[in-house]
Amino acid sequence: MHALLVQPRSPTTYWSYEHSLPFVGKATTLPPLGLTTLAALLPAAWSLRVRDLNVAPLQDADLDWAEVVLVSGMLVQEESIREVLRRARALGRRTVLGGPAATSSPGAFPEADHLFLGEAEGRLALLVGALEVPDPSSPRLLSPPGDDPPDLALARVPRFDLLDVDRYANQALQYSRGCPFHCEFCDIVELYGNVPRVKSPEQVEAELDAILASGARGTVFFVDDNFVGNRREVARLLPVLQAWQARHGFPFELLTEASVDLASHPALVEGMVAAGFSAVFLGIETPSGAALQAAGKTQNLRMPQERAVDLLTRAGLEVFAGFIVGFDTDGPDIFDKQLDFISNLPIPRAMVGLLTALPGTRLWRRLDAQGRLRRDAPATGDASDRPNYEPVMDERTLLLGYRRLLDGLYDADGYYRRCIAHVKQTRFRRGVTACGSAVEGAKALFRAIWGIGLRGPRRAHFWRLLFTALRRGRAAAPRAVTLAIVGESLIRYTQEVVLPRLDRAIAELPAPAPAPVPARTGA
């Protein structure tokens, strides 16, 4: 069986870092971990190819070679998913769509011959059988219904050998699935459950061994949606992870995502830093306690969020974070509150989006019951699009406030001010992490000095940040250069894409009703 596994192209978003990648000489940010995970579970007799459209276009030769085309993607990749399915179908190739998009919106992709919903471990028999023995009467749904999430002990080492690892800015590893919290707007608990499942430390070591053997160095993103969802198991993993890094000379700088309550567990924080973690993404969302309470994100109320960010930063972690505006409890003052809140935090990468009702979430179900979902504007997965529901706040006020907020956060002054605050606060530990080879690091530094420090419009900001870092010691300089490189994408994407898009959306809204003319009184 010739099986072609295709990763659809992602549109440009805050997460694509399109203007940063040339500085580090890479094609895209992360490899298609879902496809390499699936590849490890498919029959050994199958001949496999993985094609990532974020690295190179899909060639007709690959489709001609394939007997079946398996596609996995997210809603934000919907346009590319559809294009791949249409091309494969036009050539008579059978297609299977899986991943988050298919699982959350199975009715949205009529172009696929078959759908596979949910996770793959221990659940592929029906799919493999239908593909190996083609039968026109095979069901469209090729995944067993209603079973429990799989035990991650069934997971195998992903097929990193099917990738050109040099094309990726980071490598990826998944340690756990699921989250113990119940945030109304989040689809993770709907997709993976409320009981975090983890791989054993030995499985994690085996995956790191495979990544190392592939020739990759630099950054490994633990792509868990909440790395500390199972704190007992994480505490068991971290010493093993630190020992593995020490045995191999700390070849990897580690990043992950976690809940804000990580800051309440200093032993875990110290263990993460010692193991080589240098950054963590937090879902901070909002300074509004009322919004957090209404959304069910009460874990963010256990400690002042500013305090949590301060503790993690001083421990040595770069905090990058997600924020949301447009909650039902938000008033027109939320934009100034968010701007003030974020501007006073050492968080350079503040990803701010409009509240989105993702299919299958508690928020989606509530808004559907209230008749507020916009059926003609389904969720795209891009949080800077217009809301896909009728917001409580006047939509013009919402979009104008969101525009003002982004403009304030991602002009050069605002962004670099947060970078300098981060560099001044964080604790840098020399010799703990590495970022790629010395040659790659030198090339990135040269490109940054030339492209940002000498020729770029933000050169004064660049040198101010770099000199601030050097006063903290040589270990701080790589972080400063990285933040400057990252800023090129965040600032340019905001100013060149998001703000003009919002301007167009605002212009398309119905004109506001004229203010009433007060009645004349007196003679």
FIPADO-327789 format. One record per residue (C-alpha): residue number from 1; chain; x, y, z negated. Coordinates in steps of 0.001 Angstrom, whole numbers, plus 500000, padded with zeros to 6 digits. Layout:
N
[NUM 'A' [X Y Z]]
...
//
This chain:
523
[1 'A' [500000 500000 500000]]
[2 'A' [501391 503377 501026]]
[3 'A' [500109 505901 498503]]
[4 'A' [500729 509615 498879]]
[5 'A' [500384 511558 495616]]
[6 'A' [499772 515267 496235]]
[7 'A' [500040 518205 493859]]
[8 'A' [497926 521063 495301]]
[9 'A' [499288 524554 495541]]
[10 'A' [498594 526943 492688]]
[11 'A' [497622 530545 493449]]
[12 'A' [499703 533376 492094]]
[13 'A' [498795 534026 488463]]
[14 'A' [500553 535213 485331]]
[15 'A' [501808 531650 484925]]
[16 'A' [503373 531283 488375]]
[17 'A' [506279 533723 487772]]
[18 'A' [506515 534273 491499]]
[19 'A' [508866 537263 491267]]
[20 'A' [511073 535624 488626]]
[21 'A' [511857 532363 490420]]
[22 'A' [514294 533875 492985]]
[23 'A' [516527 535044 490129]]
[24 'A' [516958 531469 488906]]
[25 'A' [517016 529913 492380]]
[26 'A' [513968 527677 491905]]
[27 'A' [510847 526999 493950]]
[28 'A' [508287 526719 491168]]
[29 'A' [507970 526545 487402]]
[30 'A' [506908 523018 486429]]
[31 'A' [506897 519597 488101]]
[32 'A' [503656 517644 488683]]
[33 'A' [503810 515626 485466]]
[34 'A' [500311 514212 485935]]
[35 'A' [501254 512636 489258]]
[36 'A' [504571 511223 488037]]
[37 'A' [502722 509813 485011]]
[38 'A' [500168 508190 487318]]
[39 'A' [502908 506879 489609]]
[40 'A' [504445 504952 486719]]
[41 'A' [501124 503140 486170]]
[42 'A' [500428 502139 489774]]
[43 'A' [501379 498652 490994]]
[44 'A' [505127 498147 491439]]
[45 'A' [504513 496724 494922]]
[46 'A' [503042 499999 496164]]
[47 'A' [505222 502378 498132]]
[48 'A' [504849 505885 496676]]
[49 'A' [505634 509426 497718]]
[50 'A' [504995 512559 495657]]
[51 'A' [504518 515841 497475]]
[52 'A' [504261 519110 495544]]
[53 'A' [502804 521880 497683]]
[54 'A' [504298 524458 495321]]
[55 'A' [507700 523314 496573]]
[56 'A' [506997 522698 500274]]
[57 'A' [503972 522445 502621]]
[58 'A' [502336 519080 503194]]
[59 'A' [503619 517559 506423]]
[60 'A' [501471 515632 508915]]
[61 'A' [504128 512916 508843]]
[62 'A' [503358 512229 505193]]
[63 'A' [499641 511917 505907]]
[64 'A' [500368 509672 508900]]
[65 'A' [502480 507432 506624]]
[66 'A' [499854 507204 503888]]
[67 'A' [497069 504651 503589]]
[68 'A' [495542 506469 500643]]
[69 'A' [495959 510027 499358]]
[70 'A' [495658 510668 495622]]
[71 'A' [495244 514293 494536]]
[72 'A' [495276 515706 491014]]
[73 'A' [494717 519308 490045]]
[74 'A' [493013 522005 487999]]
[75 'A' [490129 524304 488878]]
[76 'A' [492523 527147 489650]]
[77 'A' [493884 524956 492491]]
[78 'A' [490432 524280 493982]]
[79 'A' [491107 525881 497371]]
[80 'A' [494267 523852 497934]]
[81 'A' [492595 520657 496664]]
[82 'A' [489840 521028 499231]]
[83 'A' [492306 521686 502040]]
[84 'A' [494315 518536 501261]]
[85 'A' [491175 516396 501051]]
[86 'A' [489862 517763 504357]]
[87 'A' [493169 517140 506143]]
[88 'A' [493386 513594 504824]]
[89 'A' [489780 512821 505725]]
[90 'A' [490273 514195 509255]]
[91 'A' [493012 511602 509753]]
[92 'A' [490888 508798 508360]]
[93 'A' [492804 508437 505115]]
[94 'A' [490957 507413 501969]]
[95 'A' [491168 509998 499233]]
[96 'A' [490954 509899 495453]]
[97 'A' [490691 513040 493330]]
[98 'A' [491535 512957 489622]]
[99 'A' [492806 515289 486930]]
[100 'A' [491111 518102 484983]]
[101 'A' [489205 519577 487948]]
[102 'A' [487545 516285 488862]]
[103 'A' [486888 515365 485232]]
[104 'A' [485255 518659 484273]]
[105 'A' [483460 519308 487596]]
[106 'A' [482885 515951 489339]]
[107 'A' [480133 517347 491546]]
[108 'A' [482258 520157 492928]]
[109 'A' [484381 518147 495374]]
[110 'A' [482249 516363 497980]]
[111 'A' [485308 516120 500241]]
[112 'A' [486797 513312 498089]]
[113 'A' [485968 509695 498959]]
[114 'A' [486468 508663 495334]]
[115 'A' [486714 510382 491970]]
[116 'A' [488700 509215 488956]]
[117 'A' [487606 510856 485715]]
[118 'A' [489660 511030 482539]]
[119 'A' [493002 509508 481651]]
[120 'A' [494753 506720 483547]]
[121 'A' [496463 504516 480951]]
[122 'A' [494782 501105 480823]]
[123 'A' [491938 502261 483093]]
[124 'A' [493213 501816 486661]]
[125 'A' [491981 498300 487497]]
[126 'A' [488821 499420 489300]]
[127 'A' [490700 502035 491322]]
[128 'A' [493553 499719 492298]]
[129 'A' [491167 496942 493269]]
[130 'A' [489033 499202 495446]]
[131 'A' [492064 500595 497249]]
[132 'A' [493865 497301 497785]]
[133 'A' [490752 495583 499150]]
[134 'A' [488943 498296 501123]]
[135 'A' [485175 497933 500981]]
[136 'A' [482737 500511 502368]]
[137 'A' [480426 499720 499468]]
[138 'A' [483027 500677 496835]]
[139 'A' [481576 503156 494339]]
[140 'A' [482586 506781 494608]]
[141 'A' [483444 506826 490900]]
[142 'A' [486466 504586 490294]]
[143 'A' [486925 504993 486557]]
[144 'A' [485246 503002 483773]]
[145 'A' [482506 505026 482072]]
[146 'A' [482154 505780 478401]]
[147 'A' [485302 504183 477022]]
[148 'A' [487479 505587 474240]]
[149 'A' [490564 507666 475093]]
[150 'A' [493556 505398 475716]]
[151 'A' [496261 504700 473177]]
[152 'A' [499408 506518 474329]]
[153 'A' [501412 503421 473476]]
[154 'A' [500224 502341 476952]]
[155 'A' [502028 505284 478588]]
[156 'A' [505099 504575 480668]]
[157 'A' [508065 506752 481498]]
[158 'A' [506951 509066 484336]]
[159 'A' [508532 508521 487759]]
[160 'A' [510860 511519 487656]]
[161 'A' [512881 509781 490372]]
[162 'A' [510156 510682 492882]]
[163 'A' [510905 514410 492422]]
[164 'A' [513628 516769 493515]]
[165 'A' [514205 518051 489988]]
[166 'A' [516508 520838 491171]]
[167 'A' [513528 522688 492660]]
[168 'A' [511892 523255 489251]]
[169 'A' [512684 525990 486744]]
[170 'A' [511619 523699 483873]]
[171 'A' [511109 520009 483331]]
[172 'A' [508029 518663 481534]]
[173 'A' [507208 516059 478901]]
[174 'A' [503910 515298 477195]]
[175 'A' [504055 514049 473612]]
[176 'A' [500401 514250 472557]]
[177 'A' [496860 514661 473860]]
[178 'A' [493901 516118 472016]]
[179 'A' [493447 518839 469409]]
[180 'A' [491860 518744 465937]]
[181 'A' [490134 522120 466338]]
[182 'A' [486798 523031 467913]]
[183 'A' [487246 526377 469702]]
[184 'A' [484063 527109 471627]]
[185 'A' [485773 528273 474823]]
[186 'A' [488403 525501 475044]]
[187 'A' [488021 522444 477269]]
[188 'A' [490902 520462 475755]]
[189 'A' [488711 518825 473127]]
[190 'A' [486180 517962 475836]]
[191 'A' [488824 516376 478065]]
[192 'A' [491051 514696 475472]]
[193 'A' [489125 514573 472208]]
[194 'A' [489467 515902 468675]]
[195 'A' [491831 513224 467394]]
[196 'A' [495384 513980 468584]]
[197 'A' [497075 510890 470000]]
[198 'A' [500846 510774 470175]]
[199 'A' [503661 508843 471772]]
[200 'A' [506186 507156 469521]]
[201 'A' [509586 508788 468968]]
[202 'A' [511080 505935 470990]]
[203 'A' [508824 506763 473941]]
[204 'A' [509862 510422 473763]]
[205 'A' [513541 509428 473695]]
[206 'A' [513021 507213 476742]]
[207 'A' [511447 510093 478672]]
[208 'A' [514259 512453 477701]]
[209 'A' [516750 509803 478809]]
[210 'A' [515006 509637 482184]]
[211 'A' [514967 513419 482605]]
[212 'A' [518658 513566 481698]]
[213 'A' [519456 510737 484125]]
[214 'A' [517680 512641 486909]]
[215 'A' [520367 515313 486651]]
[216 'A' [518120 517962 485172]]
[217 'A' [519417 520364 482548]]
[218 'A' [518007 523507 480978]]
[219 'A' [514423 523792 479797]]
[220 'A' [511968 521028 478940]]
[221 'A' [508393 522122 478278]]
[222 'A' [506481 519855 475898]]
[223 'A' [503179 520510 477647]]
[224 'A' [500997 519448 474704]]
[225 'A' [498037 521734 474154]]
[226 'A' [498802 521627 470434]]
[227 'A' [502194 520114 469645]]
[228 'A' [501478 520168 465893]]
[229 'A' [497940 518800 466123]]
[230 'A' [499125 515707 464253]]
[231 'A' [501547 517239 461754]]
[232 'A' [502498 513972 460074]]
[233 'A' [503623 512421 463357]]
[234 'A' [505440 515579 464464]]
[235 'A' [507376 515573 461203]]
[236 'A' [508437 512010 462041]]
[237 'A' [509456 512966 465587]]
[238 'A' [511539 516084 464919]]
[239 'A' [514562 514437 463204]]
[240 'A' [514698 511876 466020]]
[241 'A' [514524 514668 468585]]
[242 'A' [517288 516624 466843]]
[243 'A' [519502 513532 466701]]
[244 'A' [518929 512823 470412]]
[245 'A' [519856 516394 471310]]
[246 'A' [522991 516242 469145]]
[247 'A' [524110 512940 470716]]
[248 'A' [523867 514468 474182]]
[249 'A' [525279 517900 473410]]
[250 'A' [521926 519729 473354]]
[251 'A' [521288 519580 477106]]
[252 'A' [517754 520914 476803]]
[253 'A' [516109 524058 475544]]
[254 'A' [512616 523092 474391]]
[255 'A' [509318 524991 474670]]
[256 'A' [505797 524026 473646]]
[257 'A' [502301 525182 472674]]
[258 'A' [500906 525114 469145]]
[259 'A' [498169 526487 466940]]
[260 'A' [498836 529622 464898]]
[261 'A' [498742 527629 461661]]
[262 'A' [502183 526247 462568]]
[263 'A' [503542 529264 460682]]
[264 'A' [502049 527835 457466]]
[265 'A' [504419 524870 457659]]
[266 'A' [507993 526164 457339]]
[267 'A' [509510 522674 457314]]
[268 'A' [508009 521958 460739]]
[269 'A' [509184 525320 462054]]
[270 'A' [512728 524736 460835]]
[271 'A' [512673 521226 462253]]
[272 'A' [511568 522505 465649]]
[273 'A' [514311 525132 465754]]
[274 'A' [516917 522578 464682]]
[275 'A' [515733 520229 467443]]
[276 'A' [516258 522918 470073]]
[277 'A' [512876 524604 470416]]
[278 'A' [513303 528247 471370]]
[279 'A' [509735 529312 472208]]
[280 'A' [506150 528488 471367]]
[281 'A' [502888 529568 472975]]
[282 'A' [500110 530487 470540]]
[283 'A' [496428 531077 471187]]
[284 'A' [496078 534259 469131]]
[285 'A' [493118 535509 471191]]
[286 'A' [492014 538607 469272]]
[287 'A' [492482 540739 466141]]
[288 'A' [488718 540530 465590]]
[289 'A' [487867 538209 462716]]
[290 'A' [484215 538263 463788]]
[291 'A' [485121 536996 467280]]
[292 'A' [487370 534250 465897]]
[293 'A' [484672 533153 463474]]
[294 'A' [481963 533084 466149]]
[295 'A' [484203 531149 468565]]
[296 'A' [485026 528536 465935]]
[297 'A' [488724 529435 465888]]
[298 'A' [488842 529617 462117]]
[299 'A' [492382 528215 461946]]
[300 'A' [493540 531682 463011]]
[301 'A' [491957 533187 459898]]
[302 'A' [494034 531238 457383]]
[303 'A' [496930 533695 457556]]
[304 'A' [497169 537209 458993]]
[305 'A' [498159 536596 462587]]
[306 'A' [500776 539349 462473]]
[307 'A' [502381 537503 459574]]
[308 'A' [502393 534235 461507]]
[309 'A' [504111 535861 464496]]
[310 'A' [506667 537514 462212]]
[311 'A' [507534 534228 460462]]
[312 'A' [507946 532297 463720]]
[313 'A' [509989 535050 465361]]
[314 'A' [512346 535402 462399]]
[315 'A' [512804 531627 462395]]
[316 'A' [514204 531848 465933]]
[317 'A' [511217 531184 468186]]
[318 'A' [510038 533449 470964]]
[319 'A' [506285 533683 470512]]
[320 'A' [504379 534059 473750]]
[321 'A' [500650 534134 473363]]
[322 'A' [497199 534169 474869]]
[323 'A' [494633 536876 474172]]
[324 'A' [490978 537204 475191]]
[325 'A' [488565 540098 475582]]
[326 'A' [484856 539833 476306]]
[327 'A' [483601 537864 473322]]
[328 'A' [479932 538463 472562]]
[329 'A' [480956 540231 469346]]
[330 'A' [483377 542606 471136]]
[331 'A' [482440 546267 471387]]
[332 'A' [483954 548947 473646]]
[333 'A' [486615 549622 471000]]
[334 'A' [488172 546152 471412]]
[335 'A' [490514 547267 474196]]
[336 'A' [492242 549930 472113]]
[337 'A' [492349 547514 469181]]
[338 'A' [493960 544810 471316]]
[339 'A' [496452 547243 472828]]
[340 'A' [497471 548526 469417]]
[341 'A' [497581 544993 467982]]
[342 'A' [499738 543502 470745]]
[343 'A' [501974 546565 471105]]
[344 'A' [503020 546189 467482]]
[345 'A' [503933 542514 467825]]
[346 'A' [507291 541157 469080]]
[347 'A' [505496 539269 471872]]
[348 'A' [506867 540195 475311]]
[349 'A' [504717 537638 477156]]
[350 'A' [501168 538547 476157]]
[351 'A' [498784 536718 478492]]
[352 'A' [495493 538609 478262]]
[353 'A' [492417 537317 480053]]
[354 'A' [488681 537812 480198]]
[355 'A' [486642 535207 478388]]
[356 'A' [485792 532404 480829]]
[357 'A' [483118 529744 480426]]
[358 'A' [484891 526571 481548]]
[359 'A' [482648 523687 482624]]
[360 'A' [481760 521266 479851]]
[361 'A' [482800 523480 476943]]
[362 'A' [480552 524426 474048]]
[363 'A' [480631 527981 475411]]
[364 'A' [479432 526747 478801]]
[365 'A' [476584 524808 477214]]
[366 'A' [475536 527748 475039]]
[367 'A' [475542 530236 477902]]
[368 'A' [473715 527750 480118]]
[369 'A' [471001 527380 477466]]
[370 'A' [470772 531181 477265]]
[371 'A' [470457 531496 481049]]
[372 'A' [473625 533587 481260]]
[373 'A' [475786 531492 483586]]
[374 'A' [476361 532945 487045]]
[375 'A' [475766 529975 489331]]
[376 'A' [476976 531988 492326]]
[377 'A' [480292 532743 490598]]
[378 'A' [481652 529475 489160]]
[379 'A' [484755 529384 486966]]
[380 'A' [487950 529612 488997]]
[381 'A' [490405 528989 486170]]
[382 'A' [491903 532461 486680]]
[383 'A' [491165 534493 483561]]
[384 'A' [491656 537830 485322]]
[385 'A' [488649 537258 487596]]
[386 'A' [485221 538730 486855]]
[387 'A' [483389 536773 484149]]
[388 'A' [481352 533815 485403]]
[389 'A' [478491 534688 483043]]
[390 'A' [476483 537737 482042]]
[391 'A' [478528 539429 479302]]
[392 'A' [476943 541168 476345]]
[393 'A' [479071 544249 476987]]
[394 'A' [478228 546332 480032]]
[395 'A' [480370 544781 482768]]
[396 'A' [481737 548080 484042]]
[397 'A' [482846 548955 480506]]
[398 'A' [484391 545476 480188]]
[399 'A' [486364 545649 483433]]
[400 'A' [487484 549248 482933]]
[401 'A' [488634 548466 479390]]
[402 'A' [490425 545303 480504]]
[403 'A' [492153 547257 483265]]
[404 'A' [493323 549901 480806]]
[405 'A' [494581 547228 478435]]
[406 'A' [496639 545417 481081]]
[407 'A' [498043 548679 482410]]
[408 'A' [499209 549612 478925]]
[409 'A' [500764 546235 478201]]
[410 'A' [502498 545785 481527]]
[411 'A' [503967 549093 482414]]
[412 'A' [507740 548946 481989]]
[413 'A' [507770 550964 478767]]
[414 'A' [505199 548753 477042]]
[415 'A' [506746 545460 478120]]
[416 'A' [510356 546337 477297]]
[417 'A' [509355 547857 473959]]
[418 'A' [508009 544430 472933]]
[419 'A' [511140 542742 474283]]
[420 'A' [513369 544962 472150]]
[421 'A' [511199 544285 469096]]
[422 'A' [511595 540555 469704]]
[423 'A' [515366 540758 470146]]
[424 'A' [515740 542812 466982]]
[425 'A' [513612 540439 464882]]
[426 'A' [514515 536954 465985]]
[427 'A' [517260 534745 464605]]
[428 'A' [519526 533465 467353]]
[429 'A' [521429 530236 466762]]
[430 'A' [524503 529721 468893]]
[431 'A' [525288 526261 470155]]
[432 'A' [521819 524836 469554]]
[433 'A' [520255 525183 472990]]
[434 'A' [521506 525362 476529]]
[435 'A' [519893 526818 479622]]
[436 'A' [520936 524870 482701]]
[437 'A' [524505 524526 483868]]
[438 'A' [527103 527231 483372]]
[439 'A' [527134 527793 487130]]
[440 'A' [523346 528230 487289]]
[441 'A' [523441 530563 484302]]
[442 'A' [526168 532681 485877]]
[443 'A' [524249 532925 489142]]
[444 'A' [521064 533975 487354]]
[445 'A' [522974 536598 485379]]
[446 'A' [524550 538006 488535]]
[447 'A' [521189 538141 490336]]
[448 'A' [519588 539859 487333]]
[449 'A' [522350 542463 487034]]
[450 'A' [522252 543142 490773]]
[451 'A' [518496 542943 491360]]
[452 'A' [517214 544506 488113]]
[453 'A' [520143 546292 486487]]
[454 'A' [521607 547999 489556]]
[455 'A' [518968 548121 492278]]
[456 'A' [515660 547726 490467]]
[457 'A' [513270 550481 489351]]
[458 'A' [513515 549165 485771]]
[459 'A' [517315 549307 485542]]
[460 'A' [517369 551729 482598]]
[461 'A' [515042 549429 480661]]
[462 'A' [517217 546424 481557]]
[463 'A' [520441 547924 480208]]
[464 'A' [518772 549227 477067]]
[465 'A' [517448 545728 476324]]
[466 'A' [520764 544032 477113]]
[467 'A' [522821 546390 474948]]
[468 'A' [520328 545970 472113]]
[469 'A' [520766 542213 472396]]
[470 'A' [524558 542376 472496]]
[471 'A' [524516 544298 469222]]
[472 'A' [522797 541223 467740]]
[473 'A' [525609 539002 469015]]
[474 'A' [526427 537169 472215]]
[475 'A' [523796 534480 471552]]
[476 'A' [521038 537078 471998]]
[477 'A' [522114 538143 475493]]
[478 'A' [520692 535137 477413]]
[479 'A' [517284 535703 475827]]
[480 'A' [517362 539372 476861]]
[481 'A' [518257 538516 480454]]
[482 'A' [515531 535850 480562]]
[483 'A' [512928 538336 479320]]
[484 'A' [514003 540884 481921]]
[485 'A' [513674 538265 484668]]
[486 'A' [510258 537183 483355]]
[487 'A' [509180 540814 483199]]
[488 'A' [509720 541253 486915]]
[489 'A' [506825 538875 487555]]
[490 'A' [504544 540007 484761]]
[491 'A' [504903 543705 485557]]
[492 'A' [504714 543363 489328]]
[493 'A' [501811 540895 489281]]
[494 'A' [499846 543215 487001]]
[495 'A' [500533 546366 488963]]
[496 'A' [500442 544923 492489]]
[497 'A' [497713 542279 492235]]
[498 'A' [495564 542312 489096]]
[499 'A' [494903 546047 488756]]
[500 'A' [493971 546496 492445]]
[501 'A' [491722 543408 492185]]
[502 'A' [489977 544901 489170]]
[503 'A' [489613 548217 490994]]
[504 'A' [487846 546427 493840]]
[505 'A' [485602 544518 491436]]
[506 'A' [484671 547728 489626]]
[507 'A' [483910 549458 492922]]
[508 'A' [481545 546613 493886]]
[509 'A' [479474 546953 490712]]
[510 'A' [476155 548820 490948]]
[511 'A' [476565 552512 490262]]
[512 'A' [475811 553394 486632]]
[513 'A' [472443 554939 485999]]
[514 'A' [472614 558742 485789]]
[515 'A' [472450 560202 482319]]
[516 'A' [469034 561644 481482]]
[517 'A' [468712 565400 481892]]
[518 'A' [467659 566991 478604]]
[519 'A' [464344 568850 478746]]
[520 'A' [464545 572639 478778]]
[521 'A' [463201 574378 475735]]
[522 'A' [462335 577976 475051]]
[523 'A' [461390 580797 477415]]
//
